[in-house]
Amino acid sequence: MATATLPPPPSPPRNKNLLHCITPIFFFSFLLFTIFIFSKRALEPSFSLYTDLFSQPPPLSSPSSSPANSHMSLASAPPTPKPISQNKSSAPKNINGELSVENGKDPDDKNQSFGGMDGNGSDSSLASAPTHTPISQNNNSSAPKSINGELSVENGEDPADKNQSFGELDGDGSDSSLEGEKALECDLYMGTWVKDEGYPIYKQGSCPYVDEGYDCQNNGRGDSNYLNWRWKPESCDLPRGLRAVRVLRVYPAFEYTFDAPSPLLFNAADFLMRLRGKRLMLVGDSMNRNQFESILCLLREGLPNKSRMYEVHGHKISKGRGYFVFKFEDYNCTVEFVRSHFLVKEGVRINGQGNTNPTLSIDQIDKTAKRWKCADILVFNTGHWWTHGKTARGKNYYKEGDYIYPKFDSVEAYRRALKTWANWIDKNVNPKKQLVFYRGYSSAHFRGGDWDSGGSCNGETEPVLSGAILNNYPLKMKIVEEVVKEMKVPVRLLNVTRLTNFRKDGHPSVYGKKVIAGQKVSTRRQDCSHWCLPGVPDAWNELIYATLVFQQIGSKTKIQ
């Protein structure tokens, strides 16, 4: 009997085997693609914080910050506090509350010679200092070398010819980028001081660039509550290194939303990134030197290696020297201070007895203006020196052309001097490539006199909560606003007057010099015009940083 053989089992279809192989490969590839896209997009915010920070020129300060409309108050604890008081009374019309100075002494630098001038009326600190031009905008280039103590000039470059744009103007010279900034609807100068235990941004005693006159804690001041206040605008928060919210769609079924919430503290590293390849210059009196030391300390917090920051001439900051340049090697940028008490030309005349007397040419720009041209960002101020005894009296002091006025009104002299400065800015600054700030008058808090007549602020440990001082707005500031509005070049007004009105607690008072334990502290002469560091000037520099961030963001990006 024959054995029947079974047929071989049918082989699986080749197409089905191929499908089993392709399917996992497809899903694995899709997974890799998804991870790649998600990672790539997650690392790229919708706008870059480190692109050209001057893509839009700065507008004037918001008119909403006028005294009649201000809602300024003081609060403590909550991040978005309600103002304690909302006094809308108009500002006083006089300047009688301002600081007076006599006999040619500086209310700011009491031991400083008049203007740091030599017998010829020139600034001895500038005698051998050549003018240098802005740092190259090429971030890949090496840092410029020091030549004879000065930063080197790079190819004779004109600041007006740099590639970096500071914003475009339309045909009639108006600023076409202001609409985006107005859309933010945030007046940085109308707000409140809030208690914040995360402040100060840098620890007292940690910054080597604070000179003795502002180092209050080291000089023996015992209270420290004045250090723990943060300026909070009413309708927004100051930026802390912000990133945009963005949505990533990988596949119609998947949507990822991710954002980077801003840290609570000031972002010094981001500020430095925005200054990369640039020259920031503060020009003015010792109040601007107060701010200059503050910004050095703030930016120093963003450096992992602190030795990469130094003064290019090897100078230590002191009130006797009128020019400093600090270099940040890793960012190829500098922060500089140029002393100019009035922004117009100081001089001397020979009287009939053969003696020299100071004069002020209110129609000529200050001799340091040759340095101003070289900066990318300029921060100007003048104010306290205009209350000198001789400046306020105006006898045989003010000069126009070759004529010295026997008597001239100091307020009108201030107005004409500011117009001289404004004309120089309009003729010499390119708003597409340079950015100009003017810092407003910083409030003094003398009681019972002035700095040289028994005025004091000793024992003040808390900000002002209420009172007429919160609405004080000097006539000088109204003149500043009028002059700035008439300028062709947009100027950003750092209107710090009102936010300093609160801070009677922030001055050195008797702690402008080291108090030796066991010795009685002299209260005869007190400094109630400058500010302790860390302290109030840190907020001014935070406002500069906020201005740079907000003008870049405009109204196009959602901010967290």
Buried (B, 14 or more C-beta within 10 A) or exposed (E): EEEEEEEEEEEEEEEEEEEEEEEEEEEEEEEEEEEEBBEEBEEEBEBEBEEBBBBBBBBBBBEBBBBEEBBBBBBBEEEEBEBEEEBEEEBBEEBEBBBBBBEBBBBBBBEBBBBBBEEEBBBBBBEEBEEBBBBBBEEEEEBBEBEEEBBBBBEEBEBEEBEBBBBEBEEEEEBBBBEBBEEBEBBBBBBBBBBBEEBBBBEBEEBEBBBBBBBBBBBBBEEEEBBBBBBBBBEBBBBBBBBBBBEBEBEEEEEEEEBEEBEEBBBBBBBBBBBBBBBBBBBBBBBBBBBBBBBBBBBBBBBEEEEBBEBBBEBEBEBEBBBBBBBBBBBBBBBBBBBBBBBBBBBBBEEEEEEBBBBBBBBBBBBBBBBBBBBBBBBBBBBBBBBBBBBBEBEBBBBBEEEBBEEBEBBEBBBBBBBBBBBBBBEBBBBBBBBBBBBBBBBBBBEEEBBBEBBBBBEBEBBBEEEEBBBBBBBBBBBBBEBBEEBBBBBBBBBBBBBBBBBBBBBBBBBBBEBEEEEEEEEEBBBBBBBBBBBBBBBBBBBBBBBBBBBBBBEEBEBE
